[in-house]
Amino acid sequence: MNLNKIALVLGLGLSITAGVANAADQGHGTVTFVGSIIDAPCSITPETSDQIVPMGQISTAELKDGGRSNSRAFKIALENCTTETLKTVQTTFAGAASPITDGSLAIEGKAQNAAIVITNAGGKQIKLGTPSDAVTLRDGNNDLNFAAYMLGDKTDAATPGEFKAIATFALNYQ
């Protein structure tokens, strides 16, 4: 009798295991959470801590003789700010400098003889390595608004092709 019970339990166990082994994969994956903890009065939203600014397809005619493209707006969004001790913030951009104009960002790729110029929302250039004008913070959420445009070389014609330019930014609260 005990032998029959053992056989029955083993048989059921094998059939359950076989059913699980034959189950179709109906989806699986991994969720990885990344970020960093910063010593600052504001958090930076994940959508704007690393971002891509599409500059579009800019004609060589637009860049001829030091011409420039339309500006493309971008922002650094700050959230959950507290202004108890630090009330303003400056942004400093860094990257490979271009010889096209002082403080501009070099492009890399097939395209040549042009550079990226970063500005504040009012159109004033923010030179690489130079802090922006201070922005007054308010408690809660704040947007630091910027723009960028492509500037052609004054002497050499822009060479068509794909390009990218990478700038990093650092915030300095006062």
VMD Tcl script that builds the backbone (N, CA, C; Angstrom):
set m [mol new atoms 522]
animate dup $m
set s [atomselect $m all]
$s set {name element resname resid chain x y z} {
  {N N MET 1 A 0.812 -1.177 0.000}
  {CA C MET 1 A 0.000 0.000 0.000}
  {C C MET 1 A 0.869 1.259 0.000}
  {N N ASN 2 A 1.907 1.291 0.855}
  {CA C ASN 2 A 2.804 2.430 0.875}
  {C C ASN 2 A 3.529 2.584 -0.447}
  {N N LEU 3 A 3.845 1.458 -1.074}
  {CA C LEU 3 A 4.518 1.482 -2.366}
  {C C LEU 3 A 3.619 2.103 -3.426}
  {N N ASN 4 A 2.313 1.826 -3.382}
  {CA C ASN 4 A 1.366 2.414 -4.338}
  {C C ASN 4 A 1.260 3.933 -4.151}
  {N N LYS 5 A 1.253 4.387 -2.897}
  {CA C LYS 5 A 1.174 5.822 -2.627}
  {C C LYS 5 A 2.422 6.538 -3.128}
  {N N ILE 6 A 3.573 5.925 -2.915}
  {CA C ILE 6 A 4.829 6.518 -3.381}
  {C C ILE 6 A 4.831 6.601 -4.899}
  {N N ALA 7 A 4.387 5.549 -5.558}
  {CA C ALA 7 A 4.336 5.541 -7.020}
  {C C ALA 7 A 3.370 6.605 -7.527}
  {N N LEU 8 A 2.228 6.758 -6.853}
  {CA C LEU 8 A 1.241 7.761 -7.245}
  {C C LEU 8 A 1.809 9.176 -7.094}
  {N N VAL 9 A 2.471 9.443 -5.966}
  {CA C VAL 9 A 3.060 10.761 -5.735}
  {C C VAL 9 A 4.155 11.046 -6.758}
  {N N LEU 10 A 5.018 10.079 -7.039}
  {CA C LEU 10 A 6.074 10.263 -8.037}
  {C C LEU 10 A 5.487 10.505 -9.418}
  {N N GLY 11 A 4.450 9.779 -9.760}
  {CA C GLY 11 A 3.809 9.950 -11.067}
  {C C GLY 11 A 3.204 11.335 -11.220}
  {N N LEU 12 A 2.528 11.823 -10.176}
  {CA C LEU 12 A 1.952 13.169 -10.221}
  {C C LEU 12 A 3.046 14.230 -10.309}
  {N N GLY 13 A 4.102 14.048 -9.546}
  {CA C GLY 13 A 5.216 14.999 -9.561}
  {C C GLY 13 A 5.855 15.090 -10.930}
  {N N LEU 14 A 6.054 13.948 -11.582}
  {CA C LEU 14 A 6.653 13.946 -12.917}
  {C C LEU 14 A 5.737 14.609 -13.935}
  {N N SER 15 A 4.437 14.377 -13.841}
  {CA C SER 15 A 3.520 14.978 -14.812}
  {C C SER 15 A 3.447 16.496 -14.632}
  {N N ILE 16 A 3.504 16.976 -13.390}
  {CA C ILE 16 A 3.496 18.423 -13.154}
  {C C ILE 16 A 4.779 19.042 -13.690}
  {N N THR 17 A 5.922 18.403 -13.416}
  {CA C THR 17 A 7.204 18.894 -13.902}
  {C C THR 17 A 7.236 18.904 -15.416}
  {N N ALA 18 A 6.733 17.869 -16.044}
  {CA C ALA 18 A 6.715 17.800 -17.504}
  {C C ALA 18 A 5.835 18.901 -18.073}
  {N N GLY 19 A 4.719 19.212 -17.408}
  {CA C GLY 19 A 3.838 20.287 -17.872}
  {C C GLY 19 A 4.520 21.638 -17.823}
  {N N VAL 20 A 5.293 21.903 -16.772}
  {CA C VAL 20 A 6.012 23.163 -16.649}
  {C C VAL 20 A 7.120 23.239 -17.690}
  {N N ALA 21 A 7.816 22.138 -17.907}
  {CA C ALA 21 A 8.913 22.115 -18.866}
  {C C ALA 21 A 8.409 22.327 -20.285}
  {N N ASN 22 A 7.189 21.918 -20.583}
  {CA C ASN 22 A 6.648 22.054 -21.929}
  {C C ASN 22 A 5.888 23.359 -22.128}
  {N N ALA 23 A 5.757 24.202 -21.101}
  {CA C ALA 23 A 5.023 25.458 -21.227}
  {C C ALA 23 A 5.756 26.392 -22.183}
  {N N ALA 24 A 5.000 27.074 -23.060}
  {CA C ALA 24 A 5.587 28.005 -24.023}
  {C C ALA 24 A 6.057 29.270 -23.307}
  {N N ASP 25 A 7.151 29.847 -23.791}
  {CA C ASP 25 A 7.632 31.118 -23.257}
  {C C ASP 25 A 6.666 32.197 -23.723}
  {N N GLN 26 A 5.982 32.804 -22.787}
  {CA C GLN 26 A 5.004 33.828 -23.131}
  {C C GLN 26 A 5.494 35.223 -22.762}
  {N N GLY 27 A 6.789 35.349 -22.697}
  {CA C GLY 27 A 7.395 36.642 -22.415}
  {C C GLY 27 A 8.183 36.627 -21.130}
  {N N HIS 28 A 9.299 37.285 -21.168}
  {CA C HIS 28 A 10.145 37.414 -19.988}
  {C C HIS 28 A 11.076 38.600 -20.205}
  {N N GLY 29 A 11.799 38.992 -19.214}
  {CA C GLY 29 A 12.724 40.104 -19.368}
  {C C GLY 29 A 13.384 40.459 -18.062}
  {N N THR 30 A 14.060 41.575 -18.091}
  {CA C THR 30 A 14.786 42.074 -16.935}
  {C C THR 30 A 14.459 43.549 -16.762}
  {N N VAL 31 A 14.325 43.982 -15.562}
  {CA C VAL 31 A 14.149 45.401 -15.264}
  {C C VAL 31 A 15.374 45.837 -14.474}
  {N N THR 32 A 16.127 46.790 -15.029}
  {CA C THR 32 A 17.316 47.306 -14.370}
  {C C THR 32 A 17.063 48.766 -14.016}
  {N N PHE 33 A 17.301 49.119 -12.796}
  {CA C PHE 33 A 17.112 50.489 -12.340}
  {C C PHE 33 A 18.482 51.130 -12.169}
  {N N VAL 34 A 18.690 52.263 -12.835}
  {CA C VAL 34 A 19.977 52.953 -12.756}
  {C C VAL 34 A 19.747 54.417 -12.408}
  {N N GLY 35 A 20.746 55.042 -11.919}
  {CA C GLY 35 A 20.685 56.453 -11.571}
  {C C GLY 35 A 21.841 56.790 -10.671}
  {N N SER 36 A 21.754 57.903 -10.017}
  {CA C SER 36 A 22.778 58.283 -9.054}
  {C C SER 36 A 22.140 59.196 -8.012}
  {N N ILE 37 A 22.764 59.263 -6.875}
  {CA C ILE 37 A 22.339 60.167 -5.818}
  {C C ILE 37 A 23.301 61.347 -5.840}
  {N N ILE 38 A 22.750 62.554 -5.909}
  {CA C ILE 38 A 23.587 63.749 -6.011}
  {C C ILE 38 A 23.381 64.642 -4.789}
  {N N ASP 39 A 24.413 65.381 -4.432}
  {CA C ASP 39 A 24.350 66.316 -3.309}
  {C C ASP 39 A 23.954 67.678 -3.867}
  {N N ALA 40 A 22.644 67.899 -4.029}
  {CA C ALA 40 A 22.142 69.119 -4.650}
  {C C ALA 40 A 20.741 69.412 -4.126}
  {N N PRO 41 A 20.292 70.655 -4.269}
  {CA C PRO 41 A 18.947 70.993 -3.806}
  {C C PRO 41 A 17.839 70.564 -4.765}
  {N N CYS 42 A 18.204 70.095 -5.952}
  {CA C CYS 42 A 17.225 69.657 -6.949}
  {C C CYS 42 A 17.649 68.309 -7.525}
  {N N SER 43 A 16.672 67.550 -7.965}
  {CA C SER 43 A 16.938 66.341 -8.746}
  {C C SER 43 A 16.818 66.703 -10.222}
  {N N ILE 44 A 17.531 65.976 -11.078}
  {CA C ILE 44 A 17.424 66.167 -12.528}
  {C C ILE 44 A 16.561 65.037 -13.063}
  {N N THR 45 A 15.554 65.369 -13.861}
  {CA C THR 45 A 14.673 64.324 -14.384}
  {C C THR 45 A 15.465 63.385 -15.283}
  {N N PRO 46 A 15.118 62.095 -15.288}
  {CA C PRO 46 A 15.857 61.150 -16.122}
  {C C PRO 46 A 15.734 61.451 -17.612}
  {N N GLU 47 A 14.641 62.088 -18.015}
  {CA C GLU 47 A 14.461 62.403 -19.435}
  {C C GLU 47 A 15.425 63.477 -19.917}
  {N N THR 48 A 15.952 64.283 -19.000}
  {CA C THR 48 A 16.821 65.377 -19.438}
  {C C THR 48 A 18.249 65.285 -18.920}
  {N N SER 49 A 18.565 64.262 -18.137}
  {CA C SER 49 A 19.956 64.133 -17.693}
  {C C SER 49 A 20.834 63.630 -18.832}
  {N N ASP 50 A 20.297 62.793 -19.684}
  {CA C ASP 50 A 20.967 62.336 -20.912}
  {C C ASP 50 A 19.944 62.485 -22.025}
  {N N GLN 51 A 20.235 63.312 -23.008}
  {CA C GLN 51 A 19.243 63.553 -24.051}
  {C C GLN 51 A 19.881 63.740 -25.415}
  {N N ILE 52 A 19.061 63.633 -26.429}
  {CA C ILE 52 A 19.471 63.860 -27.817}
  {C C ILE 52 A 18.667 65.045 -28.339}
  {N N VAL 53 A 19.351 66.004 -28.940}
  {CA C VAL 53 A 18.687 67.158 -29.545}
  {C C VAL 53 A 18.782 66.996 -31.061}
  {N N PRO 54 A 17.676 66.694 -31.739}
  {CA C PRO 54 A 17.715 66.549 -33.200}
  {C C PRO 54 A 17.928 67.914 -33.864}
  {N N MET 55 A 18.995 68.038 -34.616}
  {CA C MET 55 A 19.291 69.291 -35.307}
  {C C MET 55 A 18.660 69.332 -36.695}
  {N N GLY 56 A 18.270 68.177 -37.218}
  {CA C GLY 56 A 17.642 68.127 -38.533}
  {C C GLY 56 A 18.659 67.997 -39.652}
  {N N GLN 57 A 18.168 68.123 -40.868}
  {CA C GLN 57 A 19.008 68.071 -42.063}
  {C C GLN 57 A 19.220 69.506 -42.529}
  {N N ILE 58 A 20.398 70.011 -42.294}
  {CA C ILE 58 A 20.714 71.425 -42.518}
  {C C ILE 58 A 21.421 71.571 -43.860}
  {N N SER 59 A 20.936 72.469 -44.688}
  {CA C SER 59 A 21.517 72.632 -46.025}
  {C C SER 59 A 22.859 73.358 -45.947}
  {N N THR 60 A 23.740 73.021 -46.878}
  {CA C THR 60 A 25.032 73.710 -46.951}
  {C C THR 60 A 24.821 75.184 -47.293}
  {N N ALA 61 A 23.767 75.494 -48.058}
  {CA C ALA 61 A 23.470 76.891 -48.410}
  {C C ALA 61 A 23.180 77.712 -47.153}
  {N N GLU 62 A 22.522 77.098 -46.190}
  {CA C GLU 62 A 22.188 77.785 -44.940}
  {C C GLU 62 A 23.447 78.133 -44.140}
  {N N LEU 63 A 24.485 77.307 -44.275}
  {CA C LEU 63 A 25.716 77.487 -43.497}
  {C C LEU 63 A 26.793 78.270 -44.251}
  {N N LYS 64 A 26.521 78.629 -45.507}
  {CA C LYS 64 A 27.508 79.303 -46.353}
  {C C LYS 64 A 27.966 80.618 -45.716}
  {N N ASP 65 A 29.260 80.880 -45.794}
  {CA C ASP 65 A 29.864 82.134 -45.326}
  {C C ASP 65 A 29.533 82.454 -43.863}
  {N N GLY 66 A 29.567 81.436 -43.019}
  {CA C GLY 66 A 29.306 81.653 -41.594}
  {C C GLY 66 A 27.833 81.732 -41.246}
  {N N GLY 67 A 26.985 81.222 -42.134}
  {CA C GLY 67 A 25.548 81.214 -41.861}
  {C C GLY 67 A 25.201 80.249 -40.736}
  {N N ARG 68 A 23.961 80.331 -40.289}
  {CA C ARG 68 A 23.553 79.492 -39.168}
  {C C ARG 68 A 22.192 78.871 -39.424}
  {N N SER 69 A 21.969 77.756 -38.753}
  {CA C SER 69 A 20.684 77.063 -38.846}
  {C C SER 69 A 19.697 77.690 -37.864}
  {N N ASN 70 A 18.471 77.218 -37.912}
  {CA C ASN 70 A 17.500 77.590 -36.888}
  {C C ASN 70 A 17.936 76.983 -35.559}
  {N N SER 71 A 17.582 77.639 -34.483}
  {CA C SER 71 A 17.890 77.124 -33.146}
  {C C SER 71 A 16.937 75.995 -32.792}
  {N N ARG 72 A 17.442 75.026 -32.058}
  {CA C ARG 72 A 16.640 73.906 -31.555}
  {C C ARG 72 A 16.660 73.971 -30.030}
  {N N ALA 73 A 15.488 74.096 -29.454}
  {CA C ALA 73 A 15.369 74.245 -28.004}
  {C C ALA 73 A 15.580 72.915 -27.290}
  {N N PHE 74 A 16.169 72.995 -26.111}
  {CA C PHE 74 A 16.253 71.847 -25.210}
  {C C PHE 74 A 16.277 72.380 -23.785}
  {N N LYS 75 A 16.044 71.502 -22.842}
  {CA C LYS 75 A 16.007 71.947 -21.452}
  {C C LYS 75 A 16.599 70.894 -20.540}
  {N N ILE 76 A 16.981 71.351 -19.378}
  {CA C ILE 76 A 17.343 70.481 -18.270}
  {C C ILE 76 A 16.255 70.710 -17.228}
  {N N ALA 77 A 15.488 69.668 -16.963}
  {CA C ALA 77 A 14.355 69.788 -16.044}
  {C C ALA 77 A 14.781 69.373 -14.640}
  {N N LEU 78 A 14.565 70.270 -13.707}
  {CA C LEU 78 A 14.879 70.013 -12.303}
  {C C LEU 78 A 13.570 69.776 -11.569}
  {N N GLU 79 A 13.591 68.831 -10.635}
  {CA C GLU 79 A 12.362 68.537 -9.897}
  {C C GLU 79 A 12.636 68.478 -8.401}
  {N N ASN 80 A 11.578 68.713 -7.653}
  {CA C ASN 80 A 11.623 68.628 -6.188}
  {C C ASN 80 A 12.699 69.529 -5.584}
  {N N CYS 81 A 12.826 70.724 -6.125}
  {CA C CYS 81 A 13.834 71.666 -5.627}
  {C C CYS 81 A 13.408 72.257 -4.284}
  {N N THR 82 A 14.401 72.455 -3.436}
  {CA C THR 82 A 14.201 73.196 -2.195}
  {C C THR 82 A 15.182 74.358 -2.202}
  {N N THR 83 A 14.703 75.527 -1.846}
  {CA C THR 83 A 15.548 76.722 -1.925}
  {C C THR 83 A 15.878 77.295 -0.549}
  {N N GLU 84 A 15.929 76.434 0.440}
  {CA C GLU 84 A 16.222 76.901 1.799}
  {C C GLU 84 A 17.592 77.565 1.895}
  {N N THR 85 A 18.608 76.969 1.263}
  {CA C THR 85 A 19.961 77.521 1.387}
  {C C THR 85 A 20.553 77.953 0.046}
  {N N LEU 86 A 20.274 77.226 -1.025}
  {CA C LEU 86 A 20.821 77.555 -2.341}
  {C C LEU 86 A 19.679 78.035 -3.232}
  {N N LYS 87 A 19.848 79.210 -3.816}
  {CA C LYS 87 A 18.723 79.865 -4.487}
  {C C LYS 87 A 18.887 80.034 -5.992}
  {N N THR 88 A 20.098 79.849 -6.522}
  {CA C THR 88 A 20.324 80.002 -7.962}
  {C C THR 88 A 21.150 78.830 -8.476}
  {N N VAL 89 A 21.156 78.691 -9.797}
  {CA C VAL 89 A 21.953 77.640 -10.426}
  {C C VAL 89 A 22.553 78.176 -11.727}
  {N N GLN 90 A 23.777 77.759 -12.000}
  {CA C GLN 90 A 24.444 78.042 -13.269}
  {C C GLN 90 A 24.734 76.710 -13.947}
  {N N THR 91 A 24.735 76.719 -15.265}
  {CA C THR 91 A 25.037 75.523 -16.047}
  {C C THR 91 A 26.307 75.774 -16.839}
  {N N THR 92 A 27.231 74.826 -16.781}
  {CA C THR 92 A 28.458 74.900 -17.568}
  {C C THR 92 A 28.488 73.702 -18.503}
  {N N PHE 93 A 28.645 73.975 -19.795}
  {CA C PHE 93 A 28.749 72.915 -20.797}
  {C C PHE 93 A 30.219 72.677 -21.125}
  {N N ALA 94 A 30.558 71.432 -21.404}
  {CA C ALA 94 A 31.923 71.071 -21.781}
  {C C ALA 94 A 31.862 70.125 -22.972}
  {N N GLY 95 A 32.944 70.073 -23.712}
  {CA C GLY 95 A 33.034 69.181 -24.866}
  {C C GLY 95 A 34.227 69.575 -25.713}
  {N N ALA 96 A 34.361 68.913 -26.855}
  {CA C ALA 96 A 35.461 69.211 -27.772}
  {C C ALA 96 A 35.216 70.572 -28.417}
  {N N ALA 97 A 36.159 71.469 -28.255}
  {CA C ALA 97 A 36.018 72.822 -28.793}
  {C C ALA 97 A 36.243 72.837 -30.299}
  {N N SER 98 A 35.493 73.672 -30.980}
  {CA C SER 98 A 35.630 73.845 -32.427}
  {C C SER 98 A 36.392 75.132 -32.721}
  {N N PRO 99 A 37.195 75.140 -33.788}
  {CA C PRO 99 A 37.874 76.378 -34.177}
  {C C PRO 99 A 36.962 77.333 -34.962}
  {N N ILE 100 A 35.738 76.915 -35.267}
  {CA C ILE 100 A 34.832 77.736 -36.082}
  {C C ILE 100 A 34.546 79.078 -35.402}
  {N N THR 101 A 34.202 79.034 -34.130}
  {CA C THR 101 A 33.998 80.252 -33.342}
  {C C THR 101 A 34.302 79.937 -31.883}
  {N N ASP 102 A 34.783 80.928 -31.171}
  {CA C ASP 102 A 35.189 80.747 -29.780}
  {C C ASP 102 A 34.046 80.194 -28.939}
  {N N GLY 103 A 34.328 79.130 -28.189}
  {CA C GLY 103 A 33.350 78.558 -27.275}
  {C C GLY 103 A 32.340 77.628 -27.904}
  {N N SER 104 A 32.506 77.315 -29.191}
  {CA C SER 104 A 31.551 76.424 -29.862}
  {C C SER 104 A 31.989 74.969 -29.744}
  {N N LEU 105 A 31.059 74.080 -30.033}
  {CA C LEU 105 A 31.253 72.641 -29.883}
  {C C LEU 105 A 31.588 72.017 -31.235}
  {N N ALA 106 A 32.672 71.247 -31.281}
  {CA C ALA 106 A 33.085 70.593 -32.522}
  {C C ALA 106 A 32.119 69.472 -32.888}
  {N N ILE 107 A 31.956 69.273 -34.199}
  {CA C ILE 107 A 31.162 68.143 -34.681}
  {C C ILE 107 A 32.119 67.054 -35.127}
  {N N GLU 108 A 31.636 65.819 -35.100}
  {CA C GLU 108 A 32.421 64.698 -35.617}
  {C C GLU 108 A 31.548 63.924 -36.586}
  {N N GLY 109 A 32.186 63.246 -37.530}
  {CA C GLY 109 A 31.468 62.510 -38.556}
  {C C GLY 109 A 31.925 62.966 -39.927}
  {N N LYS 110 A 31.130 62.653 -40.960}
  {CA C LYS 110 A 31.482 63.044 -42.328}
  {C C LYS 110 A 31.335 64.544 -42.552}
  {N N ALA 111 A 30.347 65.150 -41.932}
  {CA C ALA 111 A 30.135 66.594 -42.089}
  {C C ALA 111 A 31.314 67.350 -41.477}
  {N N GLN 112 A 31.680 68.454 -42.123}
  {CA C GLN 112 A 32.809 69.252 -41.637}
  {C C GLN 112 A 32.544 70.733 -41.857}
  {N N ASN 113 A 33.407 71.546 -41.267}
  {CA C ASN 113 A 33.384 72.999 -41.422}
  {C C ASN 113 A 32.112 73.635 -40.861}
  {N N ALA 114 A 31.689 73.131 -39.733}
  {CA C ALA 114 A 30.548 73.686 -39.005}
  {C C ALA 114 A 30.715 73.324 -37.534}
  {N N ALA 115 A 29.982 74.012 -36.686}
  {CA C ALA 115 A 30.066 73.781 -35.240}
  {C C ALA 115 A 28.688 73.988 -34.625}
  {N N ILE 116 A 28.536 73.493 -33.406}
  {CA C ILE 116 A 27.312 73.699 -32.638}
  {C C ILE 116 A 27.556 74.837 -31.643}
  {N N VAL 117 A 26.627 75.775 -31.606}
  {CA C VAL 117 A 26.682 76.881 -30.647}
  {C C VAL 117 A 25.511 76.700 -29.679}
  {N N ILE 118 A 25.807 76.686 -28.387}
  {CA C ILE 118 A 24.781 76.545 -27.350}
  {C C ILE 118 A 24.451 77.933 -26.815}
  {N N THR 119 A 23.152 78.196 -26.636}
  {CA C THR 119 A 22.714 79.499 -26.140}
  {C C THR 119 A 21.743 79.330 -24.970}
  {N N ASN 120 A 21.524 80.422 -24.255}
  {CA C ASN 120 A 20.444 80.418 -23.274}
  {C C ASN 120 A 19.132 80.619 -24.031}
  {N N ALA 121 A 18.021 80.638 -23.331}
  {CA C ALA 121 A 16.718 80.763 -23.991}
  {C C ALA 121 A 16.581 82.087 -24.741}
  {N N GLY 122 A 17.330 83.101 -24.333}
  {CA C GLY 122 A 17.284 84.403 -24.993}
  {C C GLY 122 A 18.202 84.531 -26.190}
  {N N GLY 123 A 18.961 83.480 -26.508}
  {CA C GLY 123 A 19.840 83.507 -27.673}
  {C C GLY 123 A 21.272 83.914 -27.390}
  {N N LYS 124 A 21.620 84.197 -26.142}
  {CA C LYS 124 A 22.997 84.568 -25.786}
  {C C LYS 124 A 23.853 83.310 -25.708}
  {N N GLN 125 A 24.994 83.324 -26.420}
  {CA C GLN 125 A 25.874 82.151 -26.439}
  {C C GLN 125 A 26.392 81.831 -25.043}
  {N N ILE 126 A 26.403 80.532 -24.749}
  {CA C ILE 126 A 27.052 80.021 -23.543}
  {C C ILE 126 A 28.297 79.288 -24.031}
  {N N LYS 127 A 29.450 79.887 -23.839}
  {CA C LYS 127 A 30.691 79.293 -24.331}
  {C C LYS 127 A 31.041 78.061 -23.510}
  {N N LEU 128 A 31.629 77.073 -24.175}
  {CA C LEU 128 A 32.086 75.870 -23.478}
  {C C LEU 128 A 33.016 76.270 -22.337}
  {N N GLY 129 A 32.825 75.659 -21.188}
  {CA C GLY 129 A 33.682 75.920 -20.039}
  {C C GLY 129 A 33.352 77.182 -19.268}
  {N N THR 130 A 32.355 77.939 -19.726}
  {CA C THR 130 A 31.967 79.178 -19.058}
  {C C THR 130 A 30.570 79.015 -18.472}
  {N N PRO 131 A 30.383 79.299 -17.187}
  {CA C PRO 131 A 29.048 79.141 -16.594}
  {C C PRO 131 A 28.023 80.075 -17.241}
  {N N SER 132 A 26.808 79.594 -17.345}
  {CA C SER 132 A 25.705 80.422 -17.833}
  {C C SER 132 A 25.380 81.488 -16.792}
  {N N ASP 133 A 24.547 82.426 -17.181}
  {CA C ASP 133 A 24.022 83.369 -16.198}
  {C C ASP 133 A 23.254 82.570 -15.148}
  {N N ALA 134 A 23.244 83.060 -13.921}
  {CA C ALA 134 A 22.537 82.373 -12.835}
  {C C ALA 134 A 21.032 82.442 -13.065}
  {N N VAL 135 A 20.370 81.332 -12.794}
  {CA C VAL 135 A 18.913 81.242 -12.881}
  {C C VAL 135 A 18.383 81.107 -11.459}
  {N N THR 136 A 17.412 81.941 -11.108}
  {CA C THR 136 A 16.808 81.877 -9.777}
  {C C THR 136 A 15.865 80.683 -9.705}
  {N N LEU 137 A 16.043 79.881 -8.677}
  {CA C LEU 137 A 15.213 78.690 -8.481}
  {C C LEU 137 A 13.978 79.024 -7.661}
  {N N ARG 138 A 12.954 78.243 -7.846}
  {CA C ARG 138 A 11.778 78.302 -6.980}
  {C C ARG 138 A 11.565 76.902 -6.420}
  {N N ASP 139 A 10.914 76.807 -5.295}
  {CA C ASP 139 A 10.611 75.493 -4.726}
  {C C ASP 139 A 9.756 74.704 -5.708}
  {N N GLY 140 A 10.043 73.415 -5.823}
  {CA C GLY 140 A 9.289 72.559 -6.746}
  {C C GLY 140 A 10.086 72.275 -7.998}
  {N N ASN 141 A 9.430 72.371 -9.148}
  {CA C ASN 141 A 10.062 72.037 -10.425}
  {C C ASN 141 A 10.530 73.295 -11.151}
  {N N ASN 142 A 11.669 73.180 -11.828}
  {CA C ASN 142 A 12.260 74.286 -12.583}
  {C C ASN 142 A 12.797 73.752 -13.900}
  {N N ASP 143 A 12.647 74.528 -14.964}
  {CA C ASP 143 A 13.237 74.177 -16.257}
  {C C ASP 143 A 14.366 75.146 -16.572}
  {N N LEU 144 A 15.524 74.606 -16.918}
  {CA C LEU 144 A 16.639 75.413 -17.407}
  {C C LEU 144 A 16.578 75.315 -18.926}
  {N N ASN 145 A 16.195 76.403 -19.585}
  {CA C ASN 145 A 15.938 76.386 -21.028}
  {C C ASN 145 A 17.144 76.869 -21.815}
  {N N PHE 146 A 17.457 76.109 -22.858}
  {CA C PHE 146 A 18.598 76.397 -23.714}
  {C C PHE 146 A 18.193 76.190 -25.170}
  {N N ALA 147 A 19.118 76.489 -26.064}
  {CA C ALA 147 A 18.929 76.201 -27.484}
  {C C ALA 147 A 20.310 75.946 -28.080}
  {N N ALA 148 A 20.310 75.380 -29.271}
  {CA C ALA 148 A 21.564 75.151 -29.990}
  {C C ALA 148 A 21.312 75.369 -31.475}
  {N N TYR 149 A 22.322 75.876 -32.151}
  {CA C TYR 149 A 22.232 76.010 -33.608}
  {C C TYR 149 A 23.564 75.614 -34.217}
  {N N MET 150 A 23.526 75.321 -35.513}
  {CA C MET 150 A 24.744 74.978 -36.234}
  {C C MET 150 A 25.244 76.229 -36.934}
  {N N LEU 151 A 26.535 76.467 -36.817}
  {CA C LEU 151 A 27.176 77.629 -37.419}
  {C C LEU 151 A 28.189 77.152 -38.451}
  {N N GLY 152 A 28.111 77.706 -39.658}
  {CA C GLY 152 A 29.061 77.358 -40.709}
  {C C GLY 152 A 30.350 78.148 -40.584}
  {N N ASP 153 A 31.405 77.603 -41.170}
  {CA C ASP 153 A 32.700 78.281 -41.209}
  {C C ASP 153 A 32.593 79.480 -42.156}
  {N N LYS 154 A 33.286 80.572 -41.839}
  {CA C LYS 154 A 33.234 81.769 -42.678}
  {C C LYS 154 A 34.038 81.621 -43.961}
  {N N THR 155 A 35.042 80.737 -43.972}
  {CA C THR 155 A 35.906 80.632 -45.153}
  {C C THR 155 A 35.739 79.325 -45.916}
  {N N ASP 156 A 35.591 78.203 -45.222}
  {CA C ASP 156 A 35.477 76.907 -45.895}
  {C C ASP 156 A 34.021 76.453 -45.926}
  {N N ALA 157 A 33.599 75.981 -47.090}
  {CA C ALA 157 A 32.215 75.525 -47.253}
  {C C ALA 157 A 31.960 74.283 -46.405}
  {N N ALA 158 A 30.760 74.198 -45.885}
  {CA C ALA 158 A 30.365 73.024 -45.097}
  {C C ALA 158 A 30.364 71.790 -45.987}
  {N N THR 159 A 30.908 70.698 -45.462}
  {CA C THR 159 A 30.932 69.420 -46.166}
  {C C THR 159 A 29.716 68.612 -45.733}
  {N N PRO 160 A 28.896 68.155 -46.703}
  {CA C PRO 160 A 27.709 67.371 -46.335}
  {C C PRO 160 A 28.078 66.044 -45.679}
  {N N GLY 161 A 27.194 65.558 -44.842}
  {CA C GLY 161 A 27.360 64.260 -44.197}
  {C C GLY 161 A 26.736 64.256 -42.815}
  {N N GLU 162 A 26.689 63.074 -42.235}
  {CA C GLU 162 A 26.161 62.911 -40.878}
  {C C GLU 162 A 27.141 63.517 -39.874}
  {N N PHE 163 A 26.616 63.975 -38.759}
  {CA C PHE 163 A 27.473 64.512 -37.699}
  {C C PHE 163 A 26.837 64.234 -36.351}
  {N N LYS 164 A 27.669 64.342 -35.339}
  {CA C LYS 164 A 27.184 64.397 -33.961}
  {C C LYS 164 A 28.164 65.243 -33.172}
  {N N ALA 165 A 27.683 65.788 -32.096}
  {CA C ALA 165 A 28.513 66.574 -31.190}
  {C C ALA 165 A 28.026 66.254 -29.784}
  {N N ILE 166 A 28.947 66.003 -28.899}
  {CA C ILE 166 A 28.575 65.604 -27.544}
  {C C ILE 166 A 29.060 66.656 -26.551}
  {N N ALA 167 A 28.125 67.154 -25.773}
  {CA C ALA 167 A 28.448 68.095 -24.698}
  {C C ALA 167 A 27.985 67.489 -23.378}
  {N N THR 168 A 28.751 67.707 -22.354}
  {CA C THR 168 A 28.318 67.347 -21.005}
  {C C THR 168 A 27.939 68.649 -20.301}
  {N N PHE 169 A 27.201 68.528 -19.216}
  {CA C PHE 169 A 26.879 69.730 -18.455}
  {C C PHE 169 A 27.087 69.469 -16.975}
  {N N ALA 170 A 27.379 70.532 -16.269}
  {CA C ALA 170 A 27.506 70.483 -14.811}
  {C C ALA 170 A 26.713 71.651 -14.245}
  {N N LEU 171 A 26.010 71.388 -13.168}
  {CA C LEU 171 A 25.235 72.424 -12.495}
  {C C LEU 171 A 25.995 72.896 -11.265}
  {N N ASN 172 A 25.926 74.197 -11.013}
  {CA C ASN 172 A 26.568 74.781 -9.841}
  {C C ASN 172 A 25.533 75.647 -9.128}
  {N N TYR 173 A 25.151 75.204 -7.937}
  {CA C TYR 173 A 24.143 75.919 -7.154}
  {C C TYR 173 A 24.820 76.909 -6.216}
  {N N GLN 174 A 24.208 78.089 -6.043}
  {CA C GLN 174 A 24.701 79.092 -5.096}
  {C C GLN 174 A 23.562 79.483 -4.170}
}
mol reanalyze $m
mol bondsrecalc $m
mol representation Tube
mol addrep $m
